[in-house]
Amino acid sequence: MSWQKFGIRPDLVERVKFKLKNPSTKEKFKQLLDGATKYDLQDRVKVRKWVKSASRILNEPLTDIQEEQIVSFVIAQRIDPKNTFHLLKLWAMFR
């Protein structure tokens, strides 16, 4: 399922992708999600907390609606961070 179907703006995605090219920002982001499990990524409260933390790391203020769109997107993907296929699918989606 595409992130666009969740109402996430393309300009936001492009800004985030650009900011994640910075090695120090990318490292902070990786540390934030270190140890996340597929069950954590299905927990709306945990995902919302990570979205808020990520927006602070990236210096991207989000509205409540944008936060909810991102949380819904993450939960709908049913991501298993230990499954290489899931990670490749996500990578292809945001290339």
PDB file of N, CA, C and O in Angstrom, chain B, residues numbered from 101:
ATOM      1  N   MET B 101       0.847  -1.181   0.000  1.00  0.00           N
ATOM      2  CA  MET B 101       0.000   0.000   0.000  1.00  0.00           C
ATOM      3  C   MET B 101       0.887   1.238   0.000  1.00  0.00           C
ATOM      4  O   MET B 101       1.854   1.317   0.758  1.00  0.00           O
ATOM      5  N   SER B 102       0.565   2.173  -0.826  1.00  0.00           N
ATOM      6  CA  SER B 102       1.382   3.366  -0.977  1.00  0.00           C
ATOM      7  C   SER B 102       1.107   4.381   0.128  1.00  0.00           C
ATOM      8  O   SER B 102      -0.015   4.508   0.619  1.00  0.00           O
ATOM      9  N   TRP B 103       2.156   5.095   0.501  1.00  0.00           N
ATOM     10  CA  TRP B 103       2.022   6.134   1.522  1.00  0.00           C
ATOM     11  C   TRP B 103       1.095   7.238   1.050  1.00  0.00           C
ATOM     12  O   TRP B 103       0.485   7.925   1.869  1.00  0.00           O
ATOM     13  N   GLN B 104       0.979   7.420  -0.259  1.00  0.00           N
ATOM     14  CA  GLN B 104       0.114   8.474  -0.805  1.00  0.00           C
ATOM     15  C   GLN B 104      -1.356   8.202  -0.517  1.00  0.00           C
ATOM     16  O   GLN B 104      -2.145   9.137  -0.376  1.00  0.00           O
ATOM     17  N   LYS B 105      -1.728   6.936  -0.428  1.00  0.00           N
ATOM     18  CA  LYS B 105      -3.120   6.574  -0.149  1.00  0.00           C
ATOM     19  C   LYS B 105      -3.531   6.948   1.275  1.00  0.00           C
ATOM     20  O   LYS B 105      -4.718   7.002   1.596  1.00  0.00           O
ATOM     21  N   PHE B 106      -2.536   7.204   2.119  1.00  0.00           N
ATOM     22  CA  PHE B 106      -2.813   7.594   3.502  1.00  0.00           C
ATOM     23  C   PHE B 106      -2.842   9.111   3.665  1.00  0.00           C
ATOM     24  O   PHE B 106      -3.027   9.612   4.773  1.00  0.00           O
ATOM     25  N   GLY B 107      -2.659   9.846   2.563  1.00  0.00           N
ATOM     26  CA  GLY B 107      -2.733  11.299   2.611  1.00  0.00           C
ATOM     27  C   GLY B 107      -1.434  11.967   3.038  1.00  0.00           C
ATOM     28  O   GLY B 107      -1.424  13.155   3.362  1.00  0.00           O
ATOM     29  N   ILE B 108      -0.342  11.216   3.040  1.00  0.00           N
ATOM     30  CA  ILE B 108       0.954  11.783   3.415  1.00  0.00           C
ATOM     31  C   ILE B 108       1.462  12.590   2.217  1.00  0.00           C
ATOM     32  O   ILE B 108       1.521  12.092   1.093  1.00  0.00           O
ATOM     33  N   ARG B 109       1.826  13.838   2.484  1.00  0.00           N
ATOM     34  CA  ARG B 109       2.209  14.757   1.411  1.00  0.00           C
ATOM     35  C   ARG B 109       3.578  14.396   0.807  1.00  0.00           C
ATOM     36  O   ARG B 109       4.522  14.089   1.536  1.00  0.00           O
ATOM     37  N   PRO B 110       3.675  14.435  -0.523  1.00  0.00           N
ATOM     38  CA  PRO B 110       4.947  14.120  -1.194  1.00  0.00           C
ATOM     39  C   PRO B 110       6.085  15.061  -0.784  1.00  0.00           C
ATOM     40  O   PRO B 110       7.232  14.625  -0.677  1.00  0.00           O
ATOM     41  N   ASP B 111       5.787  16.339  -0.554  1.00  0.00           N
ATOM     42  CA  ASP B 111       6.854  17.271  -0.174  1.00  0.00           C
ATOM     43  C   ASP B 111       7.434  16.915   1.199  1.00  0.00           C
ATOM     44  O   ASP B 111       8.632  17.088   1.424  1.00  0.00           O
ATOM     45  N   LEU B 112       6.608  16.425   2.106  1.00  0.00           N
ATOM     46  CA  LEU B 112       7.091  15.982   3.418  1.00  0.00           C
ATOM     47  C   LEU B 112       8.017  14.778   3.256  1.00  0.00           C
ATOM     48  O   LEU B 112       9.079  14.720   3.876  1.00  0.00           O
ATOM     49  N   VAL B 113       7.615  13.825   2.429  1.00  0.00           N
ATOM     50  CA  VAL B 113       8.424  12.625   2.194  1.00  0.00           C
ATOM     51  C   VAL B 113       9.776  13.011   1.594  1.00  0.00           C
ATOM     52  O   VAL B 113      10.809  12.483   2.006  1.00  0.00           O
ATOM     53  N   GLU B 114       9.775  13.921   0.631  1.00  0.00           N
ATOM     54  CA  GLU B 114      11.027  14.345  -0.005  1.00  0.00           C
ATOM     55  C   GLU B 114      11.948  15.047   0.989  1.00  0.00           C
ATOM     56  O   GLU B 114      13.157  14.817   0.976  1.00  0.00           O
ATOM     57  N   ARG B 115      11.392  15.897   1.849  1.00  0.00           N
ATOM     58  CA  ARG B 115      12.211  16.586   2.867  1.00  0.00           C
ATOM     59  C   ARG B 115      12.822  15.592   3.835  1.00  0.00           C
ATOM     60  O   ARG B 115      13.995  15.709   4.191  1.00  0.00           O
ATOM     61  N   VAL B 116      12.034  14.610   4.263  1.00  0.00           N
ATOM     62  CA  VAL B 116      12.520  13.598   5.202  1.00  0.00           C
ATOM     63  C   VAL B 116      13.610  12.753   4.542  1.00  0.00           C
ATOM     64  O   VAL B 116      14.639  12.484   5.162  1.00  0.00           O
ATOM     65  N   LYS B 117      13.400  12.335   3.299  1.00  0.00           N
ATOM     66  CA  LYS B 117      14.407  11.547   2.595  1.00  0.00           C
ATOM     67  C   LYS B 117      15.719  12.334   2.484  1.00  0.00           C
ATOM     68  O   LYS B 117      16.798  11.774   2.677  1.00  0.00           O
ATOM     69  N   PHE B 118      15.626  13.623   2.175  1.00  0.00           N
ATOM     70  CA  PHE B 118      16.820  14.460   2.062  1.00  0.00           C
ATOM     71  C   PHE B 118      17.542  14.574   3.401  1.00  0.00           C
ATOM     72  O   PHE B 118      18.767  14.468   3.462  1.00  0.00           O
ATOM     73  N   LYS B 119      16.783  14.789   4.471  1.00  0.00           N
ATOM     74  CA  LYS B 119      17.380  14.940   5.794  1.00  0.00           C
ATOM     75  C   LYS B 119      18.021  13.648   6.278  1.00  0.00           C
ATOM     76  O   LYS B 119      19.011  13.688   7.008  1.00  0.00           O
ATOM     77  N   LEU B 120      17.478  12.512   5.885  1.00  0.00           N
ATOM     78  CA  LEU B 120      18.035  11.223   6.308  1.00  0.00           C
ATOM     79  C   LEU B 120      19.324  10.874   5.559  1.00  0.00           C
ATOM     80  O   LEU B 120      19.988   9.896   5.901  1.00  0.00           O
ATOM     81  N   LYS B 121      19.680  11.654   4.554  1.00  0.00           N
ATOM     82  CA  LYS B 121      20.959  11.445   3.876  1.00  0.00           C
ATOM     83  C   LYS B 121      22.120  11.961   4.714  1.00  0.00           C
ATOM     84  O   LYS B 121      23.273  11.617   4.455  1.00  0.00           O
ATOM     85  N   ASN B 122      21.824  12.782   5.714  1.00  0.00           N
ATOM     86  CA  ASN B 122      22.847  13.270   6.633  1.00  0.00           C
ATOM     87  C   ASN B 122      23.198  12.118   7.580  1.00  0.00           C
ATOM     88  O   ASN B 122      22.321  11.615   8.283  1.00  0.00           O
ATOM     89  N   PRO B 123      24.477  11.689   7.609  1.00  0.00           N
ATOM     90  CA  PRO B 123      24.867  10.521   8.420  1.00  0.00           C
ATOM     91  C   PRO B 123      24.537  10.644   9.912  1.00  0.00           C
ATOM     92  O   PRO B 123      24.113   9.664  10.525  1.00  0.00           O
ATOM     93  N   SER B 124      24.722  11.819  10.502  1.00  0.00           N
ATOM     94  CA  SER B 124      24.436  11.945  11.939  1.00  0.00           C
ATOM     95  C   SER B 124      22.939  11.857  12.222  1.00  0.00           C
ATOM     96  O   SER B 124      22.527  11.266  13.220  1.00  0.00           O
ATOM     97  N   THR B 125      22.132  12.440  11.351  1.00  0.00           N
ATOM     98  CA  THR B 125      20.675  12.360  11.513  1.00  0.00           C
ATOM     99  C   THR B 125      20.209  10.927  11.313  1.00  0.00           C
ATOM    100  O   THR B 125      19.362  10.429  12.055  1.00  0.00           O
ATOM    101  N   LYS B 126      20.767  10.272  10.308  1.00  0.00           N
ATOM    102  CA  LYS B 126      20.401   8.875  10.034  1.00  0.00           C
ATOM    103  C   LYS B 126      20.746   7.987  11.228  1.00  0.00           C
ATOM    104  O   LYS B 126      19.978   7.092  11.581  1.00  0.00           O
ATOM    105  N   GLU B 127      21.898   8.233  11.849  1.00  0.00           N
ATOM    106  CA  GLU B 127      22.326   7.440  12.998  1.00  0.00           C
ATOM    107  C   GLU B 127      21.376   7.645  14.192  1.00  0.00           C
ATOM    108  O   GLU B 127      21.028   6.685  14.878  1.00  0.00           O
ATOM    109  N   LYS B 128      20.962   8.891  14.434  1.00  0.00           N
ATOM    110  CA  LYS B 128      20.007   9.167  15.518  1.00  0.00           C
ATOM    111  C   LYS B 128      18.693   8.441  15.261  1.00  0.00           C
ATOM    112  O   LYS B 128      18.085   7.885  16.175  1.00  0.00           O
ATOM    113  N   PHE B 129      18.269   8.457  14.011  1.00  0.00           N
ATOM    114  CA  PHE B 129      17.021   7.804  13.620  1.00  0.00           C
ATOM    115  C   PHE B 129      17.120   6.296  13.826  1.00  0.00           C
ATOM    116  O   PHE B 129      16.181   5.671  14.320  1.00  0.00           O
ATOM    117  N   LYS B 130      18.266   5.707  13.445  1.00  0.00           N
ATOM    118  CA  LYS B 130      18.478   4.274  13.631  1.00  0.00           C
ATOM    119  C   LYS B 130      18.483   3.911  15.113  1.00  0.00           C
ATOM    120  O   LYS B 130      17.941   2.876  15.502  1.00  0.00           O
ATOM    121  N   GLN B 131      19.091   4.753  15.936  1.00  0.00           N
ATOM    122  CA  GLN B 131      19.118   4.510  17.379  1.00  0.00           C
ATOM    123  C   GLN B 131      17.714   4.561  17.970  1.00  0.00           C
ATOM    124  O   GLN B 131      17.387   3.793  18.875  1.00  0.00           O
ATOM    125  N   LEU B 132      16.889   5.466  17.457  1.00  0.00           N
ATOM    126  CA  LEU B 132      15.513   5.590  17.925  1.00  0.00           C
ATOM    127  C   LEU B 132      14.757   4.273  17.748  1.00  0.00           C
ATOM    128  O   LEU B 132      14.015   3.847  18.633  1.00  0.00           O
ATOM    129  N   LEU B 133      14.954   3.643  16.604  1.00  0.00           N
ATOM    130  CA  LEU B 133      14.195   2.432  16.275  1.00  0.00           C
ATOM    131  C   LEU B 133      14.941   1.136  16.575  1.00  0.00           C
ATOM    132  O   LEU B 133      14.444   0.052  16.269  1.00  0.00           O
ATOM    133  N   ASP B 134      16.125   1.235  17.167  1.00  0.00           N
ATOM    134  CA  ASP B 134      16.905   0.051  17.489  1.00  0.00           C
ATOM    135  C   ASP B 134      16.124  -0.842  18.463  1.00  0.00           C
ATOM    136  O   ASP B 134      15.659  -0.381  19.505  1.00  0.00           O
ATOM    137  N   GLY B 135      15.992  -2.092  18.116  1.00  0.00           N
ATOM    138  CA  GLY B 135      15.299  -3.041  18.985  1.00  0.00           C
ATOM    139  C   GLY B 135      13.799  -3.114  18.763  1.00  0.00           C
ATOM    140  O   GLY B 135      13.109  -3.858  19.460  1.00  0.00           O
ATOM    141  N   ALA B 136      13.280  -2.355  17.802  1.00  0.00           N
ATOM    142  CA  ALA B 136      11.842  -2.403  17.520  1.00  0.00           C
ATOM    143  C   ALA B 136      11.475  -3.776  16.970  1.00  0.00           C
ATOM    144  O   ALA B 136      12.209  -4.352  16.166  1.00  0.00           O
ATOM    145  N   THR B 137      10.347  -4.286  17.404  1.00  0.00           N
ATOM    146  CA  THR B 137       9.868  -5.583  16.918  1.00  0.00           C
ATOM    147  C   THR B 137       8.607  -5.379  16.090  1.00  0.00           C
ATOM    148  O   THR B 137       8.040  -4.287  16.057  1.00  0.00           O
ATOM    149  N   LYS B 138       8.181  -6.441  15.425  1.00  0.00           N
ATOM    150  CA  LYS B 138       6.954  -6.329  14.627  1.00  0.00           C
ATOM    151  C   LYS B 138       5.750  -6.046  15.521  1.00  0.00           C
ATOM    152  O   LYS B 138       4.779  -5.428  15.083  1.00  0.00           O
ATOM    153  N   TYR B 139       5.815  -6.497  16.767  1.00  0.00           N
ATOM    154  CA  TYR B 139       4.703  -6.240  17.694  1.00  0.00           C
ATOM    155  C   TYR B 139       4.707  -4.772  18.144  1.00  0.00           C
ATOM    156  O   TYR B 139       3.648  -4.168  18.317  1.00  0.00           O
ATOM    157  N   ASP B 140       5.892  -4.214  18.329  1.00  0.00           N
ATOM    158  CA  ASP B 140       5.992  -2.794  18.666  1.00  0.00           C
ATOM    159  C   ASP B 140       5.428  -1.938  17.539  1.00  0.00           C
ATOM    160  O   ASP B 140       4.779  -0.921  17.783  1.00  0.00           O
ATOM    161  N   LEU B 141       5.684  -2.364  16.296  1.00  0.00           N
ATOM    162  CA  LEU B 141       5.240  -1.591  15.135  1.00  0.00           C
ATOM    163  C   LEU B 141       3.748  -1.766  14.849  1.00  0.00           C
ATOM    164  O   LEU B 141       3.227  -1.177  13.901  1.00  0.00           O
ATOM    165  N   GLN B 142       3.066  -2.562  15.652  1.00  0.00           N
ATOM    166  CA  GLN B 142       1.607  -2.684  15.566  1.00  0.00           C
ATOM    167  C   GLN B 142       0.921  -2.013  16.750  1.00  0.00           C
ATOM    168  O   GLN B 142      -0.307  -2.001  16.830  1.00  0.00           O
ATOM    169  N   ASP B 143       1.694  -1.462  17.658  1.00  0.00           N
ATOM    170  CA  ASP B 143       1.183  -0.788  18.851  1.00  0.00           C
ATOM    171  C   ASP B 143       1.074   0.712  18.555  1.00  0.00           C
ATOM    172  O   ASP B 143       2.078   1.412  18.428  1.00  0.00           O
ATOM    173  N   ARG B 144      -0.171   1.184  18.449  1.00  0.00           N
ATOM    174  CA  ARG B 144      -0.432   2.570  18.059  1.00  0.00           C
ATOM    175  C   ARG B 144       0.260   3.576  18.989  1.00  0.00           C
ATOM    176  O   ARG B 144       0.763   4.598  18.521  1.00  0.00           O
ATOM    177  N   VAL B 145       0.292   3.303  20.281  1.00  0.00           N
ATOM    178  CA  VAL B 145       0.897   4.225  21.244  1.00  0.00           C
ATOM    179  C   VAL B 145       2.410   4.327  21.014  1.00  0.00           C
ATOM    180  O   VAL B 145       2.966   5.425  20.998  1.00  0.00           O
ATOM    181  N   LYS B 146       3.064   3.191  20.839  1.00  0.00           N
ATOM    182  CA  LYS B 146       4.515   3.192  20.603  1.00  0.00           C
ATOM    183  C   LYS B 146       4.859   3.856  19.282  1.00  0.00           C
ATOM    184  O   LYS B 146       5.809   4.635  19.203  1.00  0.00           O
ATOM    185  N   VAL B 147       4.087   3.549  18.238  1.00  0.00           N
ATOM    186  CA  VAL B 147       4.361   4.140  16.926  1.00  0.00           C
ATOM    187  C   VAL B 147       4.180   5.656  16.988  1.00  0.00           C
ATOM    188  O   VAL B 147       4.977   6.397  16.413  1.00  0.00           O
ATOM    189  N   ARG B 148       3.150   6.118  17.674  1.00  0.00           N
ATOM    190  CA  ARG B 148       2.924   7.562  17.799  1.00  0.00           C
ATOM    191  C   ARG B 148       4.102   8.223  18.520  1.00  0.00           C
ATOM    192  O   ARG B 148       4.549   9.301  18.129  1.00  0.00           O
ATOM    193  N   LYS B 149       4.595   7.576  19.567  1.00  0.00           N
ATOM    194  CA  LYS B 149       5.736   8.119  20.309  1.00  0.00           C
ATOM    195  C   LYS B 149       6.962   8.210  19.400  1.00  0.00           C
ATOM    196  O   LYS B 149       7.681   9.209  19.423  1.00  0.00           O
ATOM    197  N   TRP B 150       7.201   7.169  18.602  1.00  0.00           N
ATOM    198  CA  TRP B 150       8.334   7.175  17.678  1.00  0.00           C
ATOM    199  C   TRP B 150       8.177   8.240  16.598  1.00  0.00           C
ATOM    200  O   TRP B 150       9.155   8.878  16.210  1.00  0.00           O
ATOM    201  N   VAL B 151       6.960   8.435  16.114  1.00  0.00           N
ATOM    202  CA  VAL B 151       6.723   9.457  15.091  1.00  0.00           C
ATOM    203  C   VAL B 151       7.037  10.842  15.665  1.00  0.00           C
ATOM    204  O   VAL B 151       7.667  11.667  15.002  1.00  0.00           O
ATOM    205  N   LYS B 152       6.598  11.089  16.891  1.00  0.00           N
ATOM    206  CA  LYS B 152       6.886  12.381  17.521  1.00  0.00           C
ATOM    207  C   LYS B 152       8.382  12.570  17.729  1.00  0.00           C
ATOM    208  O   LYS B 152       8.915  13.649  17.471  1.00  0.00           O
ATOM    209  N   SER B 153       9.061  11.527  18.193  1.00  0.00           N
ATOM    210  CA  SER B 153      10.508  11.613  18.400  1.00  0.00           C
ATOM    211  C   SER B 153      11.234  11.819  17.073  1.00  0.00           C
ATOM    212  O   SER B 153      12.170  12.613  16.991  1.00  0.00           O
ATOM    213  N   ALA B 154      10.806  11.110  16.044  1.00  0.00           N
ATOM    214  CA  ALA B 154      11.428  11.245  14.728  1.00  0.00           C
ATOM    215  C   ALA B 154      11.233  12.651  14.170  1.00  0.00           C
ATOM    216  O   ALA B 154      12.141  13.205  13.551  1.00  0.00           O
ATOM    217  N   SER B 155      10.064  13.224  14.384  1.00  0.00           N
ATOM    218  CA  SER B 155       9.826  14.576  13.879  1.00  0.00           C
ATOM    219  C   SER B 155      10.730  15.590  14.587  1.00  0.00           C
ATOM    220  O   SER B 155      11.143  16.582  13.986  1.00  0.00           O
ATOM    221  N   ARG B 156      11.034  15.341  15.859  1.00  0.00           N
ATOM    222  CA  ARG B 156      11.968  16.225  16.574  1.00  0.00           C
ATOM    223  C   ARG B 156      13.393  16.040  16.045  1.00  0.00           C
ATOM    224  O   ARG B 156      14.112  17.017  15.840  1.00  0.00           O
ATOM    225  N   ILE B 157      13.797  14.795  15.826  1.00  0.00           N
ATOM    226  CA  ILE B 157      15.132  14.522  15.289  1.00  0.00           C
ATOM    227  C   ILE B 157      15.308  15.190  13.926  1.00  0.00           C
ATOM    228  O   ILE B 157      16.351  15.776  13.639  1.00  0.00           O
ATOM    229  N   LEU B 158      14.282  15.093  13.100  1.00  0.00           N
ATOM    230  CA  LEU B 158      14.349  15.630  11.739  1.00  0.00           C
ATOM    231  C   LEU B 158      13.975  17.107  11.661  1.00  0.00           C
ATOM    232  O   LEU B 158      14.065  17.723  10.599  1.00  0.00           O
ATOM    233  N   ASN B 159      13.559  17.666  12.786  1.00  0.00           N
ATOM    234  CA  ASN B 159      13.122  19.064  12.832  1.00  0.00           C
ATOM    235  C   ASN B 159      11.991  19.311  11.822  1.00  0.00           C
ATOM    236  O   ASN B 159      12.003  20.289  11.075  1.00  0.00           O
ATOM    237  N   GLU B 160      11.041  18.415  11.823  1.00  0.00           N
ATOM    238  CA  GLU B 160       9.862  18.484  10.954  1.00  0.00           C
ATOM    239  C   GLU B 160       8.616  18.526  11.827  1.00  0.00           C
ATOM    240  O   GLU B 160       8.119  17.478  12.238  1.00  0.00           O
ATOM    241  N   PRO B 161       8.106  19.712  12.115  1.00  0.00           N
ATOM    242  CA  PRO B 161       6.884  19.768  12.923  1.00  0.00           C
ATOM    243  C   PRO B 161       5.707  19.154  12.159  1.00  0.00           C
ATOM    244  O   PRO B 161       5.501  19.432  10.977  1.00  0.00           O
ATOM    245  N   LEU B 162       4.949  18.320  12.855  1.00  0.00           N
ATOM    246  CA  LEU B 162       3.808  17.640  12.243  1.00  0.00           C
ATOM    247  C   LEU B 162       2.519  18.072  12.923  1.00  0.00           C
ATOM    248  O   LEU B 162       2.483  18.300  14.132  1.00  0.00           O
ATOM    249  N   THR B 163       1.469  18.180  12.132  1.00  0.00           N
ATOM    250  CA  THR B 163       0.157  18.444  12.708  1.00  0.00           C
ATOM    251  C   THR B 163      -0.371  17.118  13.260  1.00  0.00           C
ATOM    252  O   THR B 163       0.169  16.051  12.965  1.00  0.00           O
ATOM    253  N   ASP B 164      -1.427  17.201  14.060  1.00  0.00           N
ATOM    254  CA  ASP B 164      -2.035  15.975  14.596  1.00  0.00           C
ATOM    255  C   ASP B 164      -2.529  15.065  13.465  1.00  0.00           C
ATOM    256  O   ASP B 164      -2.435  13.841  13.552  1.00  0.00           O
ATOM    257  N   ILE B 165      -3.051  15.680  12.413  1.00  0.00           N
ATOM    258  CA  ILE B 165      -3.565  14.904  11.279  1.00  0.00           C
ATOM    259  C   ILE B 165      -2.416  14.187  10.572  1.00  0.00           C
ATOM    260  O   ILE B 165      -2.540  13.012  10.226  1.00  0.00           O
ATOM    261  N   GLN B 166      -1.294  14.887  10.355  1.00  0.00           N
ATOM    262  CA  GLN B 166      -0.144  14.253   9.713  1.00  0.00           C
ATOM    263  C   GLN B 166       0.395  13.103  10.566  1.00  0.00           C
ATOM    264  O   GLN B 166       0.747  12.043  10.048  1.00  0.00           O
ATOM    265  N   GLU B 167       0.452  13.328  11.870  1.00  0.00           N
ATOM    266  CA  GLU B 167       0.903  12.270  12.782  1.00  0.00           C
ATOM    267  C   GLU B 167       0.028  11.039  12.640  1.00  0.00           C
ATOM    268  O   GLU B 167       0.529   9.921  12.516  1.00  0.00           O
ATOM    269  N   GLU B 168      -1.267  11.245  12.658  1.00  0.00           N
ATOM    270  CA  GLU B 168      -2.213  10.125  12.561  1.00  0.00           C
ATOM    271  C   GLU B 168      -2.073   9.409  11.221  1.00  0.00           C
ATOM    272  O   GLU B 168      -2.165   8.183  11.168  1.00  0.00           O
ATOM    273  N   GLN B 169      -1.853  10.155  10.140  1.00  0.00           N
ATOM    274  CA  GLN B 169      -1.675   9.543   8.826  1.00  0.00           C
ATOM    275  C   GLN B 169      -0.433   8.650   8.814  1.00  0.00           C
ATOM    276  O   GLN B 169      -0.464   7.543   8.277  1.00  0.00           O
ATOM    277  N   ILE B 170       0.648   9.131   9.403  1.00  0.00           N
ATOM    278  CA  ILE B 170       1.892   8.362   9.430  1.00  0.00           C
ATOM    279  C   ILE B 170       1.736   7.121  10.308  1.00  0.00           C
ATOM    280  O   ILE B 170       2.181   6.035   9.938  1.00  0.00           O
ATOM    281  N   VAL B 171       1.104   7.283  11.468  1.00  0.00           N
ATOM    282  CA  VAL B 171       0.875   6.150  12.370  1.00  0.00           C
ATOM    283  C   VAL B 171       0.025   5.094  11.671  1.00  0.00           C
ATOM    284  O   VAL B 171       0.344   3.907  11.727  1.00  0.00           O
ATOM    285  N   SER B 172      -1.040   5.511  11.022  1.00  0.00           N
ATOM    286  CA  SER B 172      -1.909   4.567  10.303  1.00  0.00           C
ATOM    287  C   SER B 172      -1.142   3.854   9.197  1.00  0.00           C
ATOM    288  O   SER B 172      -1.327   2.656   8.987  1.00  0.00           O
ATOM    289  N   PHE B 173      -0.283   4.583   8.491  1.00  0.00           N
ATOM    290  CA  PHE B 173       0.516   3.995   7.427  1.00  0.00           C
ATOM    291  C   PHE B 173       1.443   2.911   7.981  1.00  0.00           C
ATOM    292  O   PHE B 173       1.503   1.807   7.440  1.00  0.00           O
ATOM    293  N   VAL B 174       2.157   3.225   9.046  1.00  0.00           N
ATOM    294  CA  VAL B 174       3.109   2.269   9.626  1.00  0.00           C
ATOM    295  C   VAL B 174       2.382   1.005  10.087  1.00  0.00           C
ATOM    296  O   VAL B 174       2.841  -0.108   9.826  1.00  0.00           O
ATOM    297  N   ILE B 175       1.269   1.174  10.758  1.00  0.00           N
ATOM    298  CA  ILE B 175       0.522   0.017  11.259  1.00  0.00           C
ATOM    299  C   ILE B 175      -0.025  -0.826  10.103  1.00  0.00           C
ATOM    300  O   ILE B 175      -0.017  -2.055  10.171  1.00  0.00           O
ATOM    301  N   ALA B 176      -0.498  -0.167   9.049  1.00  0.00           N
ATOM    302  CA  ALA B 176      -1.067  -0.896   7.910  1.00  0.00           C
ATOM    303  C   ALA B 176      -0.014  -1.717   7.163  1.00  0.00           C
ATOM    304  O   ALA B 176      -0.355  -2.703   6.509  1.00  0.00           O
ATOM    305  N   GLN B 177       1.245  -1.328   7.252  1.00  0.00           N
ATOM    306  CA  GLN B 177       2.303  -2.045   6.530  1.00  0.00           C
ATOM    307  C   GLN B 177       2.650  -3.380   7.165  1.00  0.00           C
ATOM    308  O   GLN B 177       3.226  -4.244   6.504  1.00  0.00           O
ATOM    309  N   ARG B 178       2.311  -3.565   8.436  1.00  0.00           N
ATOM    310  CA  ARG B 178       2.618  -4.805   9.165  1.00  0.00           C
ATOM    311  C   ARG B 178       4.096  -5.176   9.003  1.00  0.00           C
ATOM    312  O   ARG B 178       4.435  -6.291   8.608  1.00  0.00           O
ATOM    313  N   ILE B 179       4.950  -4.222   9.314  1.00  0.00           N
ATOM    314  CA  ILE B 179       6.396  -4.359   9.116  1.00  0.00           C
ATOM    315  C   ILE B 179       6.997  -5.290  10.159  1.00  0.00           C
ATOM    316  O   ILE B 179       6.723  -5.183  11.354  1.00  0.00           O
ATOM    317  N   ASP B 180       7.820  -6.200   9.673  1.00  0.00           N
ATOM    318  CA  ASP B 180       8.637  -7.044  10.545  1.00  0.00           C
ATOM    319  C   ASP B 180      10.084  -6.636  10.275  1.00  0.00           C
ATOM    320  O   ASP B 180      10.624  -6.970   9.220  1.00  0.00           O
ATOM    321  N   PRO B 181      10.728  -5.918  11.209  1.00  0.00           N
ATOM    322  CA  PRO B 181      12.088  -5.435  10.958  1.00  0.00           C
ATOM    323  C   PRO B 181      13.127  -6.555  10.806  1.00  0.00           C
ATOM    324  O   PRO B 181      14.252  -6.291  10.380  1.00  0.00           O
ATOM    325  N   LYS B 182      12.776  -7.769  11.137  1.00  0.00           N
ATOM    326  CA  LYS B 182      13.691  -8.912  10.983  1.00  0.00           C
ATOM    327  C   LYS B 182      13.522  -9.600   9.620  1.00  0.00           C
ATOM    328  O   LYS B 182      14.303 -10.481   9.260  1.00  0.00           O
ATOM    329  N   ASN B 183      12.499  -9.187   8.872  1.00  0.00           N
ATOM    330  CA  ASN B 183      12.197  -9.796   7.583  1.00  0.00           C
ATOM    331  C   ASN B 183      12.787  -8.935   6.464  1.00  0.00           C
ATOM    332  O   ASN B 183      12.335  -7.813   6.236  1.00  0.00           O
ATOM    333  N   THR B 184      13.780  -9.454   5.779  1.00  0.00           N
ATOM    334  CA  THR B 184      14.464  -8.699   4.726  1.00  0.00           C
ATOM    335  C   THR B 184      13.498  -8.285   3.620  1.00  0.00           C
ATOM    336  O   THR B 184      13.612  -7.181   3.089  1.00  0.00           O
ATOM    337  N   PHE B 185      12.555  -9.148   3.267  1.00  0.00           N
ATOM    338  CA  PHE B 185      11.580  -8.814   2.230  1.00  0.00           C
ATOM    339  C   PHE B 185      10.780  -7.571   2.601  1.00  0.00           C
ATOM    340  O   PHE B 185      10.548  -6.713   1.749  1.00  0.00           O
ATOM    341  N   HIS B 186      10.356  -7.460   3.852  1.00  0.00           N
ATOM    342  CA  HIS B 186       9.594  -6.290   4.308  1.00  0.00           C
ATOM    343  C   HIS B 186      10.444  -5.030   4.168  1.00  0.00           C
ATOM    344  O   HIS B 186       9.955  -3.993   3.720  1.00  0.00           O
ATOM    345  N   LEU B 187      11.705  -5.119   4.550  1.00  0.00           N
ATOM    346  CA  LEU B 187      12.587  -3.952   4.485  1.00  0.00           C
ATOM    347  C   LEU B 187      12.857  -3.537   3.043  1.00  0.00           C
ATOM    348  O   LEU B 187      12.918  -2.347   2.737  1.00  0.00           O
ATOM    349  N   LEU B 188      13.019  -4.519   2.159  1.00  0.00           N
ATOM    350  CA  LEU B 188      13.216  -4.204   0.741  1.00  0.00           C
ATOM    351  C   LEU B 188      11.969  -3.558   0.144  1.00  0.00           C
ATOM    352  O   LEU B 188      12.067  -2.633  -0.663  1.00  0.00           O
ATOM    353  N   LYS B 189      10.813  -4.044   0.538  1.00  0.00           N
ATOM    354  CA  LYS B 189       9.557  -3.483   0.053  1.00  0.00           C
ATOM    355  C   LYS B 189       9.424  -2.013   0.462  1.00  0.00           C
ATOM    356  O   LYS B 189       9.024  -1.166  -0.337  1.00  0.00           O
ATOM    357  N   LEU B 190       9.768  -1.730   1.724  1.00  0.00           N
ATOM    358  CA  LEU B 190       9.719  -0.350   2.196  1.00  0.00           C
ATOM    359  C   LEU B 190      10.739   0.531   1.475  1.00  0.00           C
ATOM    360  O   LEU B 190      10.442   1.665   1.097  1.00  0.00           O
ATOM    361  N   TRP B 191      11.935  -0.004   1.292  1.00  0.00           N
ATOM    362  CA  TRP B 191      12.974   0.745   0.630  1.00  0.00           C
ATOM    363  C   TRP B 191      12.508   1.120  -0.789  1.00  0.00           C
ATOM    364  O   TRP B 191      12.682   2.262  -1.214  1.00  0.00           O
ATOM    365  N   ALA B 192      11.920   0.168  -1.515  1.00  0.00           N
ATOM    366  CA  ALA B 192      11.439   0.416  -2.870  1.00  0.00           C
ATOM    367  C   ALA B 192      10.322   1.467  -2.895  1.00  0.00           C
ATOM    368  O   ALA B 192      10.212   2.250  -3.838  1.00  0.00           O
ATOM    369  N   MET B 193       9.510   1.468  -1.855  1.00  0.00           N
ATOM    370  CA  MET B 193       8.397   2.403  -1.786  1.00  0.00           C
ATOM    371  C   MET B 193       8.886   3.854  -1.677  1.00  0.00           C
ATOM    372  O   MET B 193       8.229   4.769  -2.174  1.00  0.00           O
ATOM    373  N   PHE B 194      10.031   4.058  -1.031  1.00  0.00           N
ATOM    374  CA  PHE B 194      10.508   5.420  -0.776  1.00  0.00           C
ATOM    375  C   PHE B 194      11.744   5.770  -1.598  1.00  0.00           C
ATOM    376  O   PHE B 194      12.397   6.775  -1.314  1.00  0.00           O
ATOM    377  N   ARG B 195      12.077   4.986  -2.588  1.00  0.00           N
ATOM    378  CA  ARG B 195      13.246   5.253  -3.425  1.00  0.00           C
ATOM    379  C   ARG B 195      13.201   6.559  -4.092  1.00  0.00           C
ATOM    380  O   ARG B 195      14.125   6.909  -4.827  1.00  0.00           O
TER     381      ARG B 195
END
